[in-house]
């Protein structure tokens, strides 16, 4: 079995090789490609039996058909999200597709809280000032989180992990999730989205990107948000209409924004562009605001999460090779399967 890994970084190689050598020694050989998977790079998969991809790889219909023509029958997502995969085409072609539905949810939740703390208390600005010998604290005024209302959109495993942390801070918690179970109720109250936006000092997004959630935060919903509130997105960039957010920041309807994801991140994130002119005018406009934090999709980036991603990914491949039932399969028995930990179940 030969596996082609796309969008591979040094840490992908380290953890995949380590887990393979420890637990799946005879499973596969691995070819690593730094390039993302696309119509232009799909020939690199020729001669392989399976491919492994990440969040910004493209698995649209032409790419899937090309993979199938090369004899590839298994697609492994080393991520939870699968909005970049045409599952209907995968089903038609009989492809095995499996993801890593939940890896160290605390990693992303903790990072979301870190962004909120930084944005709220302006520690990023304080750090830069002190390095230049400026110890003036004017302009660094923040708010105490204790007693504030935090709205969590999406209370799957990551949203629940965030709820536990905010509950520890003494925050009042609201959540919106049409498919929420009872677990969140021990921390707060489930409400409709409009109520959450109107009452929350902080809004944190933890839901998947689907047709129904694309641009969930838009001009209309931003008009309903509590004036001066902070918005944090560590989930998927497409949840936010970035142009509308820029306008809300300009009018101060939005008090601050922290992003670990961006809707047009595909050509930018996970690569060094420091020696280039970045041509994304919307992103560059966002970066001019003093009350905006942008990171490069690193919320998942902990040792624990990388180990779990590698273990589950190669475990999914092992299930495919052994023709076993795979609990993480997204296409099963001729039907697209969408699980509760990422979306509501439907077969």
C-alpha positions as CSV (number, residue, x, y, z in Angstrom):
1,X,0.0,0.0,0.0
2,X,1.4,3.4,-1.1
3,X,0.1,6.6,0.5
4,X,0.5,10.1,-1.0
5,X,0.3,12.9,1.6
6,X,-0.4,16.3,0.2
7,X,0.1,19.7,1.9
8,X,2.7,18.0,4.0
9,X,4.8,20.0,6.5
10,X,7.7,18.8,8.6
11,X,5.4,18.0,11.5
12,X,3.1,15.9,9.4
13,X,6.1,13.8,8.3
14,X,7.3,13.5,11.9
15,X,4.0,12.4,13.5
16,X,2.8,10.2,10.6
17,X,6.1,8.4,10.4
18,X,6.3,8.0,14.2
19,X,2.8,6.5,14.4
20,X,3.3,4.3,11.4
21,X,6.5,2.9,12.7
22,X,5.1,2.3,16.2
23,X,1.6,0.9,15.3
24,X,1.3,0.3,11.6
25,X,4.7,-0.8,10.5
26,X,3.6,-3.0,7.6
27,X,0.6,-0.9,6.5
28,X,2.1,1.5,3.9
29,X,4.9,3.4,2.5
30,X,4.4,7.2,2.3
31,X,5.3,9.8,-0.3
32,X,5.1,13.4,1.1
33,X,4.3,16.4,-1.1
34,X,4.5,19.9,0.1
35,X,2.0,21.0,-2.6
36,X,-1.7,21.1,-2.0
37,X,-3.8,18.7,-4.0
38,X,-5.5,20.3,-7.0
39,X,-6.1,19.7,-10.7
40,X,-2.6,20.8,-11.4
41,X,-0.9,18.6,-8.7
42,X,-3.1,15.5,-8.8
43,X,-0.7,13.7,-11.2
44,X,1.7,13.4,-8.2
45,X,-0.7,10.8,-6.8
46,X,-0.2,8.5,-9.8
47,X,1.1,5.1,-8.7
48,X,-0.3,5.4,-5.2
49,X,-3.2,3.5,-3.7
50,X,-4.5,6.2,-1.3
51,X,-4.1,9.9,-0.7
52,X,-4.1,11.9,2.6
53,X,-5.2,15.6,2.5
54,X,-5.7,18.6,4.7
55,X,-8.2,21.5,5.0
56,X,-7.1,23.5,2.0
57,X,-6.7,20.7,-0.5
58,X,-9.2,20.6,-3.3
59,X,-11.2,17.4,-3.8
60,X,-13.8,18.6,-6.3
61,X,-15.3,16.4,-9.0
62,X,-12.4,16.7,-11.6
63,X,-9.8,15.9,-8.9
64,X,-11.8,12.9,-7.6
65,X,-12.3,11.6,-11.1
66,X,-8.6,11.9,-11.8
67,X,-7.7,10.1,-8.5
68,X,-10.1,7.3,-9.4
69,X,-8.6,7.0,-12.9
70,X,-5.2,6.5,-11.3
71,X,-6.6,3.6,-9.3
72,X,-6.8,5.4,-6.0
73,X,-9.7,4.2,-3.9
74,X,-9.1,5.7,-0.5
75,X,-9.1,9.4,0.6
76,X,-7.9,10.1,4.1
77,X,-8.7,13.6,5.6
78,X,-6.4,14.5,8.5
79,X,-8.9,17.0,9.7
80,X,-12.5,17.1,10.8
81,X,-14.0,19.4,8.2
82,X,-15.0,17.9,4.8
83,X,-16.5,20.9,3.0
84,X,-13.6,20.7,0.5
85,X,-14.7,17.2,-0.6
86,X,-17.4,16.6,-3.2
87,X,-18.9,13.7,-1.3
88,X,-21.6,13.1,-3.9
89,X,-19.0,12.4,-6.5
90,X,-17.0,10.3,-4.1
91,X,-20.1,8.2,-3.5
92,X,-20.7,7.8,-7.3
93,X,-17.1,6.6,-7.8
94,X,-17.2,4.2,-4.8
95,X,-14.4,6.0,-3.0
96,X,-13.6,5.4,0.6
97,X,-13.5,8.8,2.4
98,X,-12.7,9.1,6.1
99,X,-11.9,12.0,8.4
100,X,-10.6,12.6,11.9
101,X,-13.9,13.8,13.5
102,X,-12.6,15.0,16.8
103,X,-8.9,15.4,17.8
104,X,-8.1,17.0,21.1
105,X,-11.1,19.4,21.1
106,X,-9.5,21.1,24.1
107,X,-6.7,22.3,21.9
108,X,-9.0,24.4,19.7
109,X,-11.1,25.5,22.6
110,X,-8.1,26.7,24.6
111,X,-6.7,28.5,21.6
112,X,-10.1,30.3,21.1
113,X,-10.0,31.4,24.7
114,X,-6.3,32.6,24.3
115,X,-7.4,34.7,21.3
116,X,-10.2,36.2,23.4
117,X,-7.9,37.0,26.3
118,X,-5.4,38.6,24.0
119,X,-7.9,40.6,22.1
120,X,-9.7,41.7,25.3
121,X,-6.7,42.6,27.4
122,X,-4.6,43.8,24.5
123,X,-1.5,41.8,25.6
124,X,-0.3,41.7,21.9
125,X,0.0,45.5,21.9
126,X,1.5,45.6,25.4
127,X,4.2,43.1,24.3
128,X,5.2,45.2,21.4
129,X,5.2,48.4,23.5
130,X,7.4,47.0,26.2
131,X,9.9,45.6,23.7
132,X,10.4,49.2,22.5
133,X,10.8,50.4,26.1
134,X,7.3,51.9,26.3
135,X,5.6,50.9,29.6
136,X,2.6,53.3,29.2
137,X,-0.7,51.4,29.7
138,X,-2.9,54.1,28.1
139,X,-5.1,52.5,25.4
140,X,-4.7,49.0,26.9
141,X,-7.9,49.0,28.9
142,X,-9.9,45.7,28.8
143,X,-12.8,44.1,30.5
144,X,-13.1,41.5,33.3
145,X,-14.5,38.3,31.8
146,X,-16.1,37.2,35.0
147,X,-19.8,37.9,34.8
148,X,-19.8,38.6,31.1
149,X,-22.1,36.7,28.6
150,X,-20.4,34.4,26.1
151,X,-22.3,33.1,23.2
152,X,-21.1,29.8,21.7
153,X,-22.4,28.9,18.2
154,X,-22.1,25.2,17.9
155,X,-21.8,22.9,21.0
156,X,-20.1,19.8,19.6
157,X,-17.0,18.6,21.3
158,X,-15.0,21.8,20.8
159,X,-17.9,24.1,21.7
160,X,-18.5,22.1,24.9
161,X,-14.8,22.3,25.7
162,X,-15.0,26.0,25.3
163,X,-18.1,26.1,27.5
164,X,-16.3,24.3,30.3
165,X,-13.4,26.9,30.2
166,X,-15.7,29.9,30.1
167,X,-17.8,28.4,32.9
168,X,-14.6,28.3,35.0
169,X,-14.1,32.0,34.4
170,X,-17.5,32.7,35.8
171,X,-19.1,33.7,32.6
172,X,-22.8,33.5,31.8
173,X,-23.1,31.1,28.8
174,X,-25.6,31.0,25.9
175,X,-25.4,28.6,23.0
176,X,-27.1,28.2,19.6
177,X,-27.1,24.8,18.0
178,X,-30.2,23.3,16.4
179,X,-28.8,19.8,17.1
180,X,-27.5,20.3,20.6
181,X,-28.0,17.6,23.2
182,X,-28.5,18.1,26.9
183,X,-24.8,18.2,27.9
184,X,-24.5,22.0,27.4
185,X,-27.4,22.7,29.8
186,X,-25.2,22.2,32.8
187,X,-23.2,25.3,31.7
188,X,-25.8,27.6,30.2
189,X,-28.9,28.2,28.2
190,X,-29.7,27.2,24.6
191,X,-31.2,30.1,22.7
192,X,-31.9,31.2,19.1
193,X,-29.1,32.9,17.2
194,X,-30.7,36.3,17.4
195,X,-30.9,36.2,21.2
196,X,-27.4,35.0,21.4
197,X,-26.1,37.8,19.3
198,X,-28.1,40.5,21.1
199,X,-27.0,39.4,24.6
200,X,-23.4,38.2,24.2
201,X,-20.3,40.3,25.0
202,X,-18.3,37.6,23.2
203,X,-19.4,35.4,20.3
204,X,-17.3,32.3,19.6
205,X,-17.9,30.2,16.5
206,X,-17.5,26.4,16.8
207,X,-19.7,25.0,14.0
208,X,-19.0,23.2,10.7
209,X,-19.1,24.9,7.3
210,X,-22.2,23.8,5.4
211,X,-24.6,25.3,2.9
212,X,-26.7,26.4,5.9
213,X,-23.9,28.0,7.9
214,X,-22.0,29.7,5.1
215,X,-21.7,33.4,5.9
216,X,-23.7,32.8,9.1
217,X,-22.1,36.1,10.3
218,X,-23.2,38.6,7.6
219,X,-24.5,42.1,7.3
220,X,-27.9,41.2,8.7
221,X,-26.7,39.2,11.7
222,X,-24.0,41.8,12.5
223,X,-26.7,44.4,12.7
224,X,-28.2,42.4,15.5
225,X,-25.0,41.8,17.4
226,X,-24.5,43.5,20.8
227,X,-22.6,46.8,20.0
228,X,-19.0,46.6,20.9
229,X,-18.9,42.8,21.3
230,X,-15.9,40.6,20.4
231,X,-16.2,38.0,17.6
232,X,-13.9,34.9,17.5
233,X,-13.7,32.3,14.8
234,X,-11.5,29.2,15.2
235,X,-13.8,26.9,13.1
236,X,-14.1,27.6,9.4
237,X,-13.4,30.9,7.5
238,X,-16.5,30.7,5.4
239,X,-18.8,31.1,8.4
240,X,-18.0,34.8,8.2
241,X,-18.7,37.3,5.4
242,X,-15.4,39.1,5.7
243,X,-16.5,42.2,3.8
244,X,-19.5,42.7,6.1
245,X,-17.2,42.3,9.2
246,X,-14.8,45.0,7.9
247,X,-17.8,47.4,7.7
248,X,-18.9,46.4,11.2
249,X,-15.4,47.2,12.5
250,X,-15.4,50.5,10.8
251,X,-18.7,51.5,12.3
252,X,-17.6,50.1,15.7
253,X,-20.7,47.9,15.8
254,X,-18.1,45.1,16.4
255,X,-15.6,45.8,19.1
256,X,-13.0,43.4,18.1
257,X,-12.3,40.4,15.9
258,X,-10.0,37.3,16.3
259,X,-9.6,34.9,13.4
260,X,-7.7,31.7,13.2
261,X,-9.4,30.9,9.9
262,X,-10.2,33.0,6.9
263,X,-12.6,32.3,4.0
264,X,-9.9,32.9,1.3
265,X,-7.1,31.3,3.3
266,X,-6.4,28.5,0.7
267,X,-3.6,30.2,-1.2
268,X,-2.1,31.8,1.9
269,X,-2.2,29.9,5.1
270,X,0.5,27.3,6.1
271,X,3.1,29.0,3.8
272,X,5.6,31.8,4.2
273,X,4.7,34.9,2.2
274,X,6.8,37.4,4.1
275,X,8.9,38.2,1.0
276,X,5.9,38.7,-1.2
277,X,3.2,41.3,-1.7
278,X,-0.1,39.8,-0.5
279,X,-2.8,40.6,-3.1
280,X,-5.8,39.9,-0.9
281,X,-7.1,43.4,-0.3
282,X,-9.8,42.4,2.2
283,X,-7.3,40.5,4.4
284,X,-4.9,43.4,4.2
285,X,-7.7,45.8,5.2
286,X,-8.5,43.6,8.2
287,X,-4.9,43.7,9.3
288,X,-4.9,47.5,9.6
289,X,-7.4,47.4,12.5
290,X,-5.8,47.6,16.0
291,X,-8.6,45.5,17.4
292,X,-8.2,42.6,15.0
293,X,-6.1,39.5,15.6
294,X,-5.4,37.0,12.8
295,X,-3.5,33.7,13.1
296,X,-2.7,31.1,10.5
297,X,-5.1,28.3,11.4
298,X,-3.1,26.9,14.3
299,X,-5.8,26.2,16.8
300,X,-5.3,22.5,16.4
301,X,-1.5,22.7,16.6
302,X,-0.5,20.8,19.7
303,X,1.6,17.7,20.2
304,X,-1.4,15.8,21.5
305,X,-3.6,16.7,18.6
306,X,-1.0,15.9,16.0
307,X,-0.4,12.5,17.5
308,X,-4.2,11.8,17.6
309,X,-4.6,13.0,14.0
310,X,-1.8,10.6,12.8
311,X,-3.2,7.7,14.8
312,X,-6.8,8.1,13.6
313,X,-5.7,8.7,10.0
314,X,-3.6,5.6,9.7
315,X,-6.3,3.7,11.7
316,X,-8.8,4.7,9.0
317,X,-6.4,3.4,6.3
318,X,-5.9,0.2,8.2
319,X,-9.7,-0.3,8.3
320,X,-9.9,0.3,4.5
321,X,-7.0,-2.2,3.8
322,X,-8.6,-4.9,6.0
323,X,-12.1,-4.2,4.5
324,X,-13.4,-3.5,8.0
325,X,-16.2,-1.2,8.9
326,X,-14.7,2.3,9.6
327,X,-16.5,4.4,12.2
328,X,-15.0,7.6,10.6
329,X,-16.2,6.8,7.0
330,X,-18.1,9.6,5.4
331,X,-19.4,7.5,2.5
332,X,-20.8,4.1,3.6
333,X,-23.0,1.6,1.9
334,X,-23.8,3.8,-1.0
335,X,-24.9,6.8,1.1
336,X,-23.3,10.0,2.2
337,X,-23.0,9.7,6.0
338,X,-22.8,12.9,8.0
339,X,-22.1,12.3,11.7
340,X,-23.4,14.2,14.7
341,X,-19.9,15.3,15.9
342,X,-19.7,17.5,12.8
343,X,-23.2,17.8,11.4
344,X,-26.6,16.2,12.1
345,X,-26.8,12.6,11.0
346,X,-28.6,11.9,7.8
347,X,-28.4,8.8,5.5
